[in-house]
Amino acid sequence: MASQLEEERDVQVEKVKGGFGEFSVWVDDQKVIDVHRLWYPSVKKVVNQVKTLLAEPSV
């Protein structure tokens, strides 16, 4: 997921080691994905969700 997002223009990806089985994605200060170790979303779903948030105008 990180490698696909890094290909986008003006996107900086920071990978941070979390707890066992933790997977969360933040865009600026907004948590986009927060799942437990038994279920992970598809790469496509996460990338699309991040792209959508990045396309929204800033308030």
N, CA, C and O atoms as a MOPAC input file, in Angstrom:
PM7 MOZYME 1SCF
protein

 N      0.82300 1    -1.17300 1     0.00000 1
 C      0.00000 1     0.00000 1     0.00000 1
 C      0.87100 1     1.24200 1     0.00000 1
 O      0.63600 1     2.18100 1    -0.76100 1
 N      1.86400 1     1.23900 1     0.84700 1
 C      2.74300 1     2.40100 1     0.94200 1
 C      3.42400 1     2.67800 1    -0.39100 1
 O      3.53300 1     3.83200 1    -0.80700 1
 N      3.88300 1     1.62600 1    -1.06100 1
 C      4.57300 1     1.83100 1    -2.33900 1
 C      3.63900 1     2.40300 1    -3.39700 1
 O      4.06300 1     3.21600 1    -4.21800 1
 N      2.37500 1     1.99100 1    -3.38900 1
 C      1.41800 1     2.54700 1    -4.35500 1
 C      1.13300 1     4.01300 1    -4.03900 1
 O      1.03800 1     4.83600 1    -4.94900 1
 N      0.99800 1     4.33700 1    -2.77800 1
 C      0.72000 1     5.72800 1    -2.41300 1
 C      1.92800 1     6.62400 1    -2.66900 1
 O      1.77000 1     7.79700 1    -3.00700 1
 N      3.13000 1     6.07900 1    -2.51000 1
 C      4.33900 1     6.86300 1    -2.76000 1
 C      4.45800 1     7.26800 1    -4.22700 1
 O      5.14400 1     8.24000 1    -4.54000 1
 N      3.80900 1     6.54700 1    -5.12100 1
 C      3.83400 1     6.86600 1    -6.54400 1
 C      2.99600 1     8.10300 1    -6.86800 1
 O      3.17700 1     8.72400 1    -7.91500 1
 N      2.07700 1     8.45600 1    -5.96500 1
 C      1.22800 1     9.62200 1    -6.18800 1
 C      2.01800 1    10.90900 1    -5.98600 1
 O      2.89800 1    10.99000 1    -5.12800 1
 N      1.69400 1    11.88900 1    -6.77500 1
 C      2.35500 1    13.18700 1    -6.67200 1
 C      1.94400 1    13.86700 1    -5.36400 1
 O      0.78600 1    13.78100 1    -4.95600 1
 N      2.87000 1    14.52500 1    -4.72500 1
 C      2.62500 1    15.29000 1    -3.50100 1
 C      2.13200 1    14.44200 1    -2.33200 1
 O      1.40800 1    14.94200 1    -1.47100 1
 N      2.51100 1    13.17400 1    -2.29100 1
 C      2.13900 1    12.31200 1    -1.17300 1
 C      3.40900 1    11.84100 1    -0.48700 1
 O      4.30300 1    11.28200 1    -1.12100 1
 N      3.47600 1    12.07400 1     0.81200 1
 C      4.59100 1    11.57800 1     1.60800 1
 C      4.06000 1    10.46700 1     2.50500 1
 O      3.05700 1    10.64100 1     3.19700 1
 N      4.73400 1     9.33600 1     2.48900 1
 C      4.30300 1     8.18600 1     3.26900 1
 C      5.30100 1     7.97900 1     4.40000 1
 O      6.51300 1     7.95500 1     4.18500 1
 N      4.77400 1     7.83100 1     5.59500 1
 C      5.60300 1     7.51500 1     6.74500 1
 C      5.08600 1     6.20900 1     7.33700 1
 O      3.91500 1     6.10600 1     7.70200 1
 N      5.95800 1     5.22200 1     7.42900 1
 C      5.58000 1     3.93400 1     7.99600 1
 C      6.05000 1     3.90200 1     9.45000 1
 O      7.21100 1     4.18400 1     9.74600 1
 N      5.14000 1     3.56000 1    10.34000 1
 C      5.45000 1     3.51300 1    11.76300 1
 C      5.07300 1     2.12800 1    12.27700 1
 O      3.96700 1     1.64300 1    12.03800 1
 N      5.99800 1     1.50700 1    12.97800 1
 C      5.71200 1     0.18400 1    13.52300 1
 C      4.67900 1     0.31200 1    14.63600 1
 O      4.81800 1     1.13200 1    15.54300 1
 N      3.64900 1    -0.50700 1    14.54700 1
 C      2.58400 1    -0.48800 1    15.54800 1
 C      2.62100 1    -1.73300 1    16.40000 1
 O      3.61000 1    -2.46500 1    16.42100 1
 N      1.54400 1    -1.95800 1    17.09000 1
 C      1.41800 1    -3.14500 1    17.92000 1
 C      1.20200 1    -4.38400 1    17.07600 1
 O      1.04700 1    -4.29200 1    15.85800 1
 N      1.19200 1    -5.54300 1    17.71700 1
 C      1.01600 1    -6.81300 1    17.02600 1
 C     -0.31900 1    -6.82500 1    16.27400 1
 O     -1.37900 1    -6.67600 1    16.88200 1
 N     -0.26300 1    -7.00100 1    14.96800 1
 C     -1.46500 1    -7.08900 1    14.15900 1
 C     -2.15500 1    -5.76800 1    13.90100 1
 O     -3.22700 1    -5.74200 1    13.29700 1
 N     -1.56900 1    -4.67900 1    14.34000 1
 C     -2.19900 1    -3.36800 1    14.15200 1
 C     -2.03000 1    -2.90100 1    12.71300 1
 O     -0.96700 1    -3.06700 1    12.11400 1
 N     -3.07100 1    -2.32700 1    12.17900 1
 C     -2.99400 1    -1.69300 1    10.86700 1
 C     -3.89500 1    -0.48000 1    10.88400 1
 O     -5.11600 1    -0.59800 1    10.99300 1
 N     -3.29200 1     0.67700 1    10.77800 1
 C     -4.07700 1     1.91100 1    10.69800 1
 C     -3.41500 1     2.83100 1     9.68700 1
 O     -2.20500 1     2.78000 1     9.46700 1
 N     -4.23500 1     3.66800 1     9.08300 1
 C     -3.76600 1     4.62100 1     8.07900 1
 C     -4.29600 1     5.99000 1     8.47000 1
 O     -5.48400 1     6.15700 1     8.74600 1
 N     -3.40300 1     6.95700 1     8.48800 1
 C     -3.76000 1     8.33500 1     8.80900 1
 C     -3.48000 1     9.21400 1     7.60200 1
 O     -2.48500 1     9.02100 1     6.90300 1
 N     -4.34800 1    10.16800 1     7.36100 1
 C     -4.11700 1    11.21600 1     6.36500 1
 C     -4.16400 1    12.51200 1     7.14500 1
 O     -5.20800 1    12.92000 1     7.65300 1
 N     -3.01000 1    13.14700 1     7.22600 1
 C     -2.82600 1    14.30600 1     8.09800 1
 C     -3.22600 1    13.88800 1     9.51500 1
 O     -2.60200 1    12.98300 1    10.06900 1
 N     -4.21100 1    14.49100 1    10.10400 1
 C     -4.61100 1    14.14900 1    11.46800 1
 C     -5.88100 1    13.31100 1    11.52200 1
 O     -6.48400 1    13.17400 1    12.58600 1
 N     -6.29000 1    12.75600 1    10.40100 1
 C     -7.53000 1    11.99100 1    10.33800 1
 C     -7.22600 1    10.50600 1    10.12500 1
 O     -6.54000 1    10.13500 1     9.17200 1
 N     -7.74400 1     9.66100 1    11.02100 1
 C     -7.55800 1     8.22100 1    10.86300 1
 C     -8.53700 1     7.72400 1     9.80000 1
 O     -9.75200 1     7.87800 1     9.93100 1
 N     -7.98400 1     7.12700 1     8.75200 1
 C     -8.77300 1     6.65600 1     7.61900 1
 C     -9.14600 1     5.18700 1     7.79100 1
 O    -10.27800 1     4.79100 1     7.51500 1
 N     -8.20600 1     4.39800 1     8.23900 1
 C     -8.39200 1     2.96700 1     8.41100 1
 C     -7.88400 1     2.58000 1     9.79400 1
 O     -6.80500 1     3.00400 1    10.20900 1
 N     -8.66100 1     1.78100 1    10.49800 1
 C     -8.24700 1     1.26800 1    11.80000 1
 C     -8.87600 1    -0.10900 1    11.95200 1
 O    -10.07200 1    -0.22500 1    12.21900 1
 N     -8.07000 1    -1.14900 1    11.78100 1
 C     -8.60500 1    -2.50600 1    11.79800 1
 C     -7.82900 1    -3.37600 1    12.78000 1
 O     -6.73500 1    -3.01800 1    13.21700 1
 N     -8.41200 1    -4.52700 1    13.12100 1
 C     -7.74900 1    -5.46600 1    14.00700 1
 C     -7.02900 1    -6.53500 1    13.19800 1
 O     -7.12800 1    -6.56500 1    11.97100 1
 N     -6.32800 1    -7.38500 1    13.86400 1
 C     -5.44800 1    -8.34400 1    13.18600 1
 C     -6.16300 1    -9.44100 1    12.42000 1
 O     -5.52300 1   -10.16000 1    11.65200 1
 N     -7.44200 1    -9.59100 1    12.59700 1
 C     -8.15900 1   -10.66000 1    11.89500 1
 C     -8.78900 1   -10.21400 1    10.58500 1
 O     -9.28800 1   -11.04400 1     9.82500 1
 N     -8.77200 1    -8.93000 1    10.31400 1
 C     -9.36500 1    -8.43200 1     9.07200 1
 C     -8.55600 1    -7.24200 1     8.56600 1
 O     -8.33400 1    -6.27500 1     9.29500 1
 N     -8.12800 1    -7.32100 1     7.33600 1
 C     -7.42100 1    -6.21400 1     6.70400 1
 C     -8.13700 1    -5.86500 1     5.40500 1
 O     -8.57600 1    -6.76000 1     4.68100 1
 N     -8.26000 1    -4.57800 1     5.10300 1
 C     -8.90200 1    -4.17800 1     3.84800 1
 C     -7.98400 1    -4.46300 1     2.66900 1
 O     -6.78500 1    -4.68500 1     2.83700 1
 N     -8.56300 1    -4.45300 1     1.47900 1
 C     -7.75300 1    -4.66500 1     0.28500 1
 C     -6.88600 1    -3.43600 1     0.03300 1
 O     -7.20800 1    -2.32800 1     0.46200 1
 N     -5.78800 1    -3.65700 1    -0.66600 1
 C     -4.89100 1    -2.55800 1    -1.02200 1
 C     -5.65800 1    -1.51000 1    -1.82200 1
 O     -5.52500 1    -0.31200 1    -1.57300 1
 N     -6.45300 1    -1.96000 1    -2.77400 1
 C     -7.21200 1    -1.04800 1    -3.62700 1
 C     -8.14600 1    -0.16100 1    -2.80200 1
 O     -8.24200 1     1.04100 1    -3.05000 1
 N     -8.82800 1    -0.74800 1    -1.82800 1
 C     -9.75700 1     0.02100 1    -1.00100 1
 C     -9.02700 1     1.11700 1    -0.22000 1
 O     -9.49200 1     2.25600 1    -0.16300 1
 N     -7.89900 1     0.77700 1     0.37200 1
 C     -7.15000 1     1.76300 1     1.16000 1
 C     -6.60600 1     2.87000 1     0.26400 1
 O     -6.74100 1     4.05100 1     0.58300 1
 N     -6.00000 1     2.49600 1    -0.84500 1
 C     -5.43000 1     3.48900 1    -1.76100 1
 C     -6.52700 1     4.41700 1    -2.27700 1
 O     -6.32900 1     5.63100 1    -2.32200 1
 N     -7.67200 1     3.87500 1    -2.66600 1
 C     -8.77700 1     4.70900 1    -3.15400 1
 C     -9.29900 1     5.64400 1    -2.07400 1
 O     -9.61000 1     6.80200 1    -2.35100 1
 N     -9.39500 1     5.15300 1    -0.85300 1
 C     -9.88600 1     5.98100 1     0.24100 1
 C     -8.92400 1     7.13200 1     0.52500 1
 O     -9.36100 1     8.26100 1     0.75100 1
 N     -7.64000 1     6.86100 1     0.51600 1
 C     -6.64500 1     7.91200 1     0.73700 1
 C     -6.67600 1     8.92700 1    -0.40200 1
 O     -6.63300 1    10.13300 1    -0.15700 1
 N     -6.74900 1     8.45300 1    -1.63400 1
 C     -6.80500 1     9.35900 1    -2.78600 1
 C     -8.03200 1    10.27100 1    -2.70000 1
 O     -7.94200 1    11.46000 1    -3.00600 1
 N     -9.16500 1     9.72600 1    -2.29200 1
 C    -10.38300 1    10.51200 1    -2.15700 1
 C    -10.19500 1    11.62000 1    -1.12500 1
 O    -10.56700 1    12.76800 1    -1.36700 1
 N     -9.62800 1    11.28300 1     0.00400 1
 C     -9.39400 1    12.29600 1     1.04300 1
 C     -8.40900 1    13.36400 1     0.58200 1
 O     -8.57800 1    14.54500 1     0.88500 1
 N     -7.39100 1    12.95100 1    -0.14300 1
 C     -6.40500 1    13.92800 1    -0.61100 1
 C     -6.97500 1    14.86000 1    -1.67800 1
 O     -6.50300 1    15.98600 1    -1.83800 1
 N     -7.98200 1    14.39500 1    -2.40300 1
 C     -8.59600 1    15.20000 1    -3.45300 1
 C     -9.58600 1    16.23000 1    -2.90700 1
 O     -9.91900 1    17.20300 1    -3.58400 1
 N    -10.05400 1    16.00500 1    -1.67600 1
 C    -11.01300 1    16.92900 1    -1.08300 1
 C    -10.31600 1    18.26100 1    -0.75800 1
 O     -9.17100 1    18.27500 1    -0.30700 1
 N    -11.02000 1    19.37200 1    -0.99300 1
 C    -10.42100 1    20.66400 1    -0.67800 1
 C    -10.24600 1    20.83400 1     0.83000 1
 O    -11.08200 1    20.39600 1     1.62000 1
 N     -9.16100 1    21.46800 1     1.20600 1
 C     -8.89400 1    21.74000 1     2.63100 1
 C     -9.82500 1    22.81700 1     3.13700 1
 O    -10.17400 1    23.75300 1     2.41800 1
 N    -10.22100 1    22.66600 1     4.39400 1
 C    -11.10800 1    23.67100 1     4.99000 1
 C    -10.28800 1    24.66700 1     5.74800 1
 O    -10.83700 1    25.60300 1     6.33000 1

